[in-house]
Amino acid sequence: MRVDVLALQRFYASPLGDAARRAAERRLNALWPNVEGLDVLGLGYAAPYLDRFRANARRVRADAG
């Protein structure tokens, strides 16, 4: 099932979406606490999660597929 990007944007703009984003960020921080010098690729609707990597990663890219 494909979800419309506008529906995803509305979800992440909602309080529930914000809570989901924060929970996912905590998990990502636990898995990859330091991305210095690494290339980070987000697949799917990864935009809400990529900003935290931009300061230290060598490259940050997204592919919506």
N, C-alpha and C positions, 0 to 999 in steps of 0.2 A: 504494500500500500504506500503510495507516495503522498506526502503531506505538502500542501501548498505553502510556499515560502511566506506568504502574507499571514497565513494561520500561525506559522512558527513565530513570526515577528510579534503578532498579537499575544501569543502565549508568553513569550519571554518578557513582554512589557507588563504582564499581569503580576500580581503578588505571588501566585503559585509558580509562575515561570521564573521569577526572581529567586524564589527559594530553591527551585530545581537547579538553576544556574550556580548558586552558591554551594549547594551540595556537590555538584559535579566538579566545581573548582577545588573544593577541599580534597576530593579524591585525586584529581590531577596533580595537585600540589604534593600529595603523598607519594604518587607514582614517579613524578618528575620534579623534584624540588629544585634542581639546577639544570637549566638548559643552555648554559653559557657555551657559545660556539657551536651549538647543534642546529640542524635544520628541522623545523617543525611543520608538518603538513596536517591540516584539518580536512577531514572528509565529511561530506554531507553538510548539514547546517552547523558549521563549527564557529561561526563568527562570534557568538557570545563568549567563547572560551579562549580565543587566540590573543586577545589584547595583553594578557598577563605575560605572554612569552616574548613579546616584541622587544622589550628592553634588553634582554640578554641573549636571545637566540641569534644565530648567524643569519638565518632566513626564516620567515614565517609566511606560509602560503595556505590558501584554501582552495578546495575543489568541490564544487557542489554536485559533481557527478552528473 
